[in-house]
């Protein structure tokens, strides 16, 4: 979703915290009411939607396989020195 520039709405669990930055590239929700409110907020505020969308597109770059591989290789190279 982030790769396509779609704001991400996710439950607040540990794995999601690594990907989503609240009000930057998506939102967290804890229940159906919060999810509904976030969807309505994005739908009703085109400027905010576009900001989140653009941030989502740029923030996903570090999770692309080539970039993740380079980062992991760098870590191993440092350890093996």
Helices and strands as residue ranges (DSSP letters): G 2-4, E 8-11, H 14-17, E 26-29, H 32-44, H 46-59, G 60-63, H 65-80
